[in-house]
Amino acid sequence: MTLPQHAITEDDIAGFLVGNPGFFERHAQLLATIRLSSGHSGRVISLPERQAGMLRDKIKTLEARVGEMVCNSQDNAAIAAKLQNWTLRLLQATEPGDLPEAIVQGLISEFELPQAALKIWDVSPAFADSPFAAGVSGEAQAFAAALAAPYCGANTGFEAVSWLPEPELVRSLALIPLRASAQAPLLGLLVLASPDAERFHGDLGTEFLDSLGRLAGAALLRLRVQPGV
């Protein structure tokens, strides 16, 4: 009885070539005779040419990735410098009552923000009549207390928008709770706003904004009612 012949498949050929790496060394003339599509123009080229083309494509991809990494590192360095300059402004504020303005104006100038504002509550009596401590409803305070992370997105009628000089121009905004740490009590709310609907979009990462809120919150502790006072 004759056994049926097993048809050779592409997998069989691939397995053979992988298992016999010296095949093309013994049959080097085959490399020049195998013709393949270039993969781009559609013209027919040799196997070595195709491999060289694939290698060039890989090199271009790697070059693009390296270029992207360099750009990202430059962007990160620029952001770090701006954050440092802003933090220095806060450290240089000698009067506690000057801190809210230093925070807001520093953010506007260093990060090229069109508008920014903040409100804090439960301040010591010496600052109770200050503009930064007035005009905040209980609803706004409750909303800020419920924020586990900064909000980024469209302006849907938030009370905080009314704290800005030109609320009618706001298309997107970030609402940042002010806390000295994740477990610390809420001090207030910082609002950053832009006429660009994409400046603070919903998919924006909030880690950096959270850091701004904590740095500002730590500075603003000087305005709070101190325990036992």
For each residue, the residues with C-beta under 8 A, 3 or more apart:
1:
2:
3:
4:
5:
6:
7:
8: 12 13
9: 12 13
10: 13 14
11: 14 15
12: 8 9 15 16
13: 8 9 10 16 17
14: 10 11 17 18
15: 11 12 18 19
16: 12 13 19 20 23
17: 13 14 20 21 23
18: 14 15 21
19: 15 16
20: 16 17 23
21: 17 18 25
22: 25 26
23: 16 17 20 26 27
24: 27 28 30 31
25: 21 22 28
26: 22 23
27: 23 24 30
28: 24 25 31 32
29: 32 33
30: 24 27 33 34
31: 24 28 34 46 47 48
32: 28 29 46 48
33: 29 30 46
34: 30 31 46 47
35: 44 45 46 47
36: 44 45 46 47 50
37: 42 43 44 45 50
38: 41 42 43 44 45 49 50 53
39: 50 53 54
40: 53
41: 38
42: 37 38
43: 37 38
44: 35 36 37 38
45: 35 36 37 38 49 50 53
46: 31 32 33 34 35 36 49 50
47: 31 34 35 36 50 51
48: 31 32 51 52
49: 38 45 46 52 53
50: 36 37 38 39 45 46 47 53 54
51: 47 48 54 55
52: 48 49 55 56
53: 38 39 40 45 49 50 56 57
54: 39 50 51 57 58
55: 51 52 58 59
56: 52 53 59 60
57: 53 54 60 61
58: 54 55 61 62
59: 55 56 62 63
60: 56 57 63 64
61: 57 58 64 65
62: 58 59 65 66
63: 59 60 66 67
64: 60 61 67 68
65: 61 62 68 69
66: 62 63 69 70
67: 63 64 70 71
68: 64 65 71 72
69: 65 66 72 73
70: 66 67 73 74
71: 67 68 74 75
72: 68 69 75 76
73: 69 70 76 77
74: 70 71 77 78
75: 71 72 78 79
76: 72 73 79 80
77: 73 74 80 81
78: 74 75 81 82
79: 75 76 82 83 208
80: 76 77 83 84
81: 77 78 84 85
82: 78 79 85 86 110 111
83: 79 80 86 87 110 211 212
84: 80 81 87 88
85: 81 82 88 89 106 110
86: 82 83 89 90 106 107 110 111
87: 83 84 90 91 215
88: 84 85 91 92
89: 85 86 92 93 102 103 106
90: 86 87 93 99 102 103 106 215 216 219
91: 87 88
92: 88 89 102
93: 89 90 96 98 99 102 219
94: 98
95: 98 99
96: 93 99 127 222 223
97: 100 126 127 130 223
98: 93 94 95 101 102
99: 90 93 95 96 102 103 219 220 222 223
100: 97 103 104 118 120 130 132 220 223
101: 98 104 105 132
102: 89 90 92 93 98 99 105 106
103: 89 90 99 100 106 107 118 190 216 219 220
104: 100 101 107 108 116 117 118
105: 101 102 108 109
106: 85 86 89 90 102 103 109 110
107: 86 103 104 110 111 113 116 192 212
108: 104 105 111 112 113 114 115 116
109: 105 106 112
110: 82 83 85 86 106 107
111: 82 86 107 108
112: 108 109
113: 107 108 116 192 193 194
114: 108 169 193 194 195
115: 108 164 165 166 169 170 192 193 194
116: 104 107 108 113 164 190 191 192 193
117: 104 160 163 164 165 190 191
118: 100 103 104 132 163 178 188 189 190 191 216
119: 132 133 135 136 140 160 163 188 189
120: 100 123 132 133 178 187 188 220 223 224
121: 133 136 141 187 188
122: 187 224 225
123: 120 126 127 128 130 133 223 224 225
124: 127 128 223 224 225 226 229
125: 128 225
126: 97 123
127: 96 97 123 124 130 132 133 223
128: 123 124 125 133
129: 133 134
130: 97 100 123 127 133 134
131: 134 135
132: 100 101 118 119 120 127 188
133: 119 120 121 123 127 128 129 130 136 223
134: 129 130 131
135: 119 131 163
136: 119 121 133 140 141 159 188 189
137: 140 141 159
138: 141 142
139: 142 143 159
140: 119 136 137 143 144 159 160 189
141: 121 136 137 138 144 145 186
142: 138 139 145 146
143: 139 140 146 147 158 159
144: 140 141 147 175 177 186 188 189
145: 141 142 177 186
146: 142 143
147: 143 144 150 151 175 177
148:
149: 206 210
150: 147 174 175 176 177 206 209 210 213
151: 147 173 174 175
152: 172 173 174 200 201 202 204 206 209
153: 156 172 173 200 201 202
154: 171 172 173 197 202
155: 158 161 170 171 172 173 193
156: 153
157: 161
158: 143 155 161 173 175 191
159: 136 137 139 140 143 162 163
160: 117 119 140 163 164 173 175 189 191
161: 155 157 158 164 167 170 173 191 193
162: 159 167
163: 117 118 119 135 159 160 167 191
164: 115 116 117 160 161 167 170 191 193
165: 115 117
166: 115 169 170
167: 161 162 163 164 170 193
168:
169: 114 115 166 193 195
170: 115 155 161 164 166 167 173 193 194 195
171: 154 155 194 195 196 197 199
172: 152 153 154 155 193 194 196 197 198 199 200 201
173: 151 152 153 154 155 158 160 161 170 191 192 193 194 200
174: 150 151 152 191 192 193 200 204 206 209
175: 144 147 150 151 158 160 189 190 191
176: 150 189 190 191 192 209 210 212 213 216
177: 144 145 147 150 186 189 190 213
178: 118 120 186 187 188 189 190 213 216 217 220
179: 182 184 185 186 187 213 214 217
180: 184 187 214 217 218 221
181: 184 214 217 218
182: 179
183:
184: 179 180 181 187 217
185: 179
186: 141 144 145 177 178 179
187: 120 121 122 178 179 180 184 217 220 221 224
188: 118 119 120 121 132 136 144 178 217 220
189: 118 119 136 140 144 160 175 176 177 178
190: 103 116 117 118 175 176 177 178 212 213 216
191: 116 117 118 158 160 161 163 164 173 174 175 176
192: 107 113 115 116 173 174 176 200 209
193: 113 114 115 116 155 161 164 167 169 170 172 173 174 200
194: 113 114 115 170 171 172 173 199 200
195: 114 169 170 171
196: 171 172 199
197: 154 171 172 201
198: 172 201
199: 171 172 194 196
200: 152 153 172 173 174 192 193 194 204
201: 152 153 172 197 198 204
202: 152 153 154
203:
204: 152 174 200 201
205: 208
206: 149 150 152 174 209 210
207: 210 211
208: 79 205 211 212
209: 150 152 174 176 192 206 212 213
210: 149 150 176 206 207 213 214
211: 83 207 208 214 215
212: 83 107 176 190 208 209 215 216
213: 150 176 177 178 179 190 209 210 216 217
214: 179 180 181 210 211 217 218
215: 87 90 211 212 218 219
216: 90 103 118 176 178 190 212 213 219 220
217: 178 179 180 181 184 187 188 213 214 220 221
218: 180 181 214 215 221
219: 90 93 99 103 215 216 222
220: 99 100 103 120 178 187 188 216 217 223 224
221: 180 187 217 218 224
222: 96 99 219
223: 96 97 99 100 120 123 124 127 133 220
224: 120 122 123 124 187 220 221
225: 122 123 124 125 229
226: 124 229
227:
228:
229: 124 225 226
